[in-house]
Amino acid sequence: MIAVMAMMGVGVCYADGPAKVPAYRGIIERVQPNGDTLRTYLRGDEHMHWMMTEDGWQIKENNKGWLKYVKTNRKGKVVISCRKAHNADKRCKCEQRWLEKHGVKKAL
């Protein structure tokens, strides 16, 4: 009985959940598995957060450690694409066209 009451007390102490802390606002330089660097931003809070390139394209890290652009699938869900992310000054024209057609742009 005491253990149950103690557990309930812990639940009450943390009823507000985790502290509300915004994401770091500065540029974070990330290293891709091949050694290339990518300038990124983190945005959001404890409920909703995302990573994006320096010029605002949303990216996500896949299970192999690559930062890749995201796209919206047919059901409207944001998913990781097969396209590796690059800094704007390192993108080819084909990559830029793909982003303009499929990429998810976030406000800086």
C-alpha positions in Angstrom: 0.0 0.0 0.0 2.8 2.4 0.9 4.6 1.6 -2.4 1.4 2.4 -4.4 1.0 5.7 -2.5 4.7 6.6 -3.1 4.3 5.9 -6.8 1.2 8.0 -7.0 3.1 10.8 -5.2 5.9 10.7 -7.8 3.3 10.9 -10.5 1.8 14.0 -8.9 5.3 15.6 -8.5 5.9 15.3 -12.3 2.3 16.0 -13.5 3.6 19.0 -15.4 5.9 16.8 -17.4 9.4 17.8 -18.5 10.7 21.3 -18.3 9.9 23.4 -21.4 13.1 24.2 -23.1 13.4 25.4 -26.7 15.9 23.9 -29.1 19.3 25.4 -29.5 19.0 28.4 -31.9 22.4 28.5 -33.4 23.9 26.6 -36.4 25.1 23.0 -35.6 27.7 21.6 -37.9 27.0 17.8 -38.4 29.3 15.3 -40.1 27.9 12.8 -42.6 29.2 9.2 -42.6 31.4 10.1 -45.7 33.0 13.0 -43.8 31.1 15.8 -45.5 29.8 18.5 -43.1 26.3 19.9 -43.1 25.2 23.1 -41.4 21.9 22.5 -39.6 19.4 24.1 -37.2 17.2 22.5 -34.6 13.8 23.9 -34.1 10.8 23.2 -31.9 10.1 22.3 -28.3 9.5 19.2 -26.2 6.3 18.4 -28.1 7.3 19.0 -31.7 10.8 19.3 -33.1 12.7 19.0 -36.3 16.1 19.5 -38.0 16.6 21.6 -41.1 19.4 22.8 -43.4 20.8 26.3 -43.1 18.4 27.4 -45.9 15.3 25.8 -44.3 14.8 22.4 -45.9 13.7 19.8 -43.4 16.0 16.9 -42.9 16.1 13.8 -40.7 18.8 11.3 -39.7 18.3 7.7 -41.0 19.2 4.5 -39.2 22.7 4.5 -40.8 23.5 8.0 -39.6 22.9 9.9 -42.9 21.1 13.2 -42.8 18.5 13.1 -45.6 15.8 15.4 -46.9 12.2 14.6 -46.0 9.3 14.6 -48.3 5.5 14.2 -47.9 4.2 10.8 -49.0 0.8 10.2 -50.7 -1.0 10.0 -47.3 0.4 13.4 -46.3 2.9 12.0 -43.8 6.4 13.5 -43.7 8.9 10.7 -44.4 12.7 10.4 -44.9 13.6 10.4 -48.6 16.5 8.6 -50.3 18.2 12.0 -51.0 21.3 12.8 -48.9 21.3 16.4 -47.6 23.9 18.9 -48.7 24.7 22.5 -47.9 23.1 24.9 -50.4 26.5 25.8 -52.0 27.2 22.0 -52.6 23.9 21.1 -54.3 23.7 20.2 -57.9 20.9 21.6 -60.1 19.1 18.2 -60.1 19.1 18.2 -56.3 17.7 21.7 -56.1 14.9 20.8 -58.6 14.0 17.8 -56.5 13.8 19.9 -53.4 11.6 22.5 -55.1 9.2 19.7 -56.2 9.3 17.3 -53.2 11.2 18.8 -50.3 9.5 20.2 -47.1 10.5 23.8 -46.5 10.4 25.2 -42.9 10.5 28.8 -41.9 13.8 30.0 -40.4 
